[in-house]
Amino acid sequence: MVAKLTLVGNLGVDPEIRYSADGKPVVSFRVASNYRKRDADTRDWVDATNWYRVTTFGRLAERLSEQAGSGRLTKGTRIIVFGRLEASAYMDRNNQPQPSLDLVADDVLFGDNRPRGEDGGVEGDVGASPRPVAPQQRRAPAQEDAADLEDLPF
């Protein structure tokens, strides 16, 4: 069983580019994903952040290294990462093994905070683009659809 994950967040640091023994790029970076939660003691809403380590290989790593080299993929860039979780371990400062869950990316897209290109897509998208909906599947919203939305309690 493979755990698939879609992660939306911001780059916490500039991507790190290194090369495998056979000269292929490996790109790693950390992603911060913010959320709100209720404090158990005060019952107030507080902001919290989860950090994720992401690693890319192959053609995706090549494209990301090009984007990082051109300055288009830097700390703070909003990204969407699609991938799988992989268990690993690392040695901490006390030379003790620590477990870690890493995200191995299958695809990475830049988020919507980047300027839009002439075709309406986000400039600098990396990886596969979403497939457009076929024209026969599109439909104009009906008047009753809009009325139904106004009746929603939120």
C-alpha positions as CSV (number, residue, x, y, z in Angstrom):
1,M,0.0,0.0,0.0
2,V,1.3,3.5,-0.9
3,A,0.2,6.6,1.0
4,K,-0.4,9.4,-1.6
5,L,-0.4,13.0,-0.5
6,T,-1.2,16.4,-2.0
7,L,0.7,19.1,-0.1
8,V,0.0,22.8,-0.5
9,G,2.4,25.2,1.1
10,N,5.4,27.6,0.8
11,L,9.0,26.7,0.3
12,G,10.8,27.2,3.6
13,V,14.3,27.4,2.1
14,D,15.7,27.6,-1.4
15,P,15.8,24.1,-3.0
16,E,19.0,22.1,-2.5
17,I,20.4,20.6,-5.7
18,R,22.8,17.7,-5.5
19,Y,23.8,14.9,-7.9
20,S,23.7,11.2,-7.6
21,A,26.8,9.0,-8.3
22,D,25.7,8.7,-12.0
23,G,25.3,12.5,-12.3
24,K,21.5,12.8,-12.1
25,P,20.1,15.7,-10.1
26,V,18.3,15.2,-6.9
27,V,16.4,18.2,-5.6
28,S,15.3,18.5,-1.9
29,F,13.4,21.2,-0.1
30,R,11.2,21.9,2.9
31,V,7.6,23.0,2.6
32,A,5.7,24.9,5.4
33,S,2.0,24.3,5.5
34,N,0.0,26.6,7.7
35,Y,-3.3,25.8,9.5
36,R,-5.4,27.1,12.4
37,K,-6.3,25.0,15.5
38,R,-8.0,25.7,18.7
39,D,-5.8,25.9,21.8
40,A,-7.0,23.3,24.3
41,D,-6.4,25.5,27.4
42,T,-7.6,29.0,26.2
43,R,-10.0,27.8,23.5
44,D,-8.6,30.5,21.2
45,W,-7.7,29.9,17.6
46,V,-3.9,29.8,17.0
47,D,-1.8,29.6,13.9
48,A,0.3,26.5,13.5
49,T,2.8,25.2,10.9
50,N,3.7,21.7,9.8
51,W,7.0,21.2,8.0
52,Y,7.6,18.6,5.3
53,R,10.8,17.4,3.6
54,V,10.3,16.8,-0.1
55,T,12.7,15.0,-2.5
56,T,12.5,14.8,-6.3
57,F,14.3,12.6,-8.7
58,G,14.6,12.2,-12.5
59,R,13.0,14.5,-15.0
60,L,11.1,16.4,-12.3
61,A,14.4,17.1,-10.4
62,E,15.9,18.3,-13.7
63,R,13.0,20.8,-14.3
64,L,13.1,22.0,-10.7
65,S,16.8,22.5,-10.7
66,E,16.4,24.7,-13.9
67,Q,13.7,26.7,-12.1
68,A,15.8,27.1,-9.0
69,G,18.8,28.1,-11.1
70,S,16.8,30.8,-12.9
71,G,15.6,32.2,-9.5
72,R,11.9,31.3,-10.2
73,L,11.8,28.7,-7.4
74,T,13.0,30.3,-4.2
75,K,12.1,30.5,-0.5
76,G,8.5,31.6,0.0
77,T,7.3,30.3,-3.4
78,R,3.8,28.8,-3.1
79,I,3.8,25.3,-4.4
80,I,1.6,22.2,-4.7
81,V,3.4,18.8,-4.3
82,F,1.9,15.5,-5.3
83,G,3.7,12.4,-4.1
84,R,4.0,9.5,-1.7
85,L,5.2,9.2,1.8
86,E,8.4,7.2,2.5
87,A,9.7,6.2,5.9
88,S,13.4,6.8,6.6
89,A,15.7,7.7,9.4
90,Y,18.4,10.3,10.0
91,M,21.1,10.8,12.7
92,D,20.4,13.7,15.1
93,R,23.0,16.0,16.7
94,N,23.6,13.4,19.4
95,N,24.2,10.7,16.8
96,Q,21.0,9.0,17.6
97,P,18.8,7.6,14.8
98,Q,15.5,9.5,14.4
99,P,12.5,8.3,12.3
100,S,11.3,10.6,9.5
101,L,8.5,10.6,7.0
102,D,9.5,12.2,3.7
103,L,7.5,13.1,0.7
104,V,8.9,11.8,-2.6
105,A,7.4,14.0,-5.2
106,D,5.7,12.7,-8.4
107,D,4.8,16.2,-9.5
108,V,5.2,19.8,-8.4
109,L,3.3,22.9,-9.5
110,F,3.7,26.5,-8.6
111,G,0.8,27.9,-6.7
112,D,-1.6,30.7,-7.8
113,N,0.4,33.6,-6.3
114,R,2.5,33.8,-9.5
115,P,1.6,36.0,-12.5
116,R,-0.7,34.3,-15.1
117,G,0.6,33.8,-18.6
118,E,-1.2,34.6,-21.9
119,D,-2.9,31.2,-22.0
120,G,-4.4,31.6,-18.5
121,G,-2.0,29.1,-16.9
122,V,0.3,29.9,-14.0
123,E,3.7,30.9,-15.4
124,G,6.5,28.6,-14.3
125,D,4.3,25.5,-13.7
126,V,6.6,22.5,-13.3
127,G,5.6,19.0,-14.1
128,A,2.4,17.8,-15.8
129,S,-0.4,20.3,-16.4
130,P,-3.9,19.4,-15.4
131,R,-6.0,18.1,-18.3
132,P,-8.6,20.5,-19.5
133,V,-12.2,19.6,-19.3
134,A,-13.6,18.5,-22.7
135,P,-16.0,21.1,-24.2
136,Q,-19.0,18.7,-24.1
137,Q,-18.5,18.3,-20.3
138,R,-18.6,22.0,-19.6
139,R,-21.9,23.6,-18.9
140,A,-23.0,27.1,-18.1
141,P,-24.4,27.5,-14.6
142,A,-28.1,27.5,-14.6
143,Q,-30.2,30.1,-12.8
144,E,-31.5,27.5,-10.4
145,D,-27.9,26.5,-9.4
146,A,-27.3,30.1,-8.3
147,A,-30.5,30.2,-6.4
148,D,-29.6,26.9,-4.6
149,L,-26.3,28.4,-3.5
150,E,-28.0,31.4,-1.9
151,D,-30.0,29.0,0.3
152,L,-26.9,27.4,1.9
153,P,-26.6,28.1,5.6
154,F,-22.9,29.2,5.4
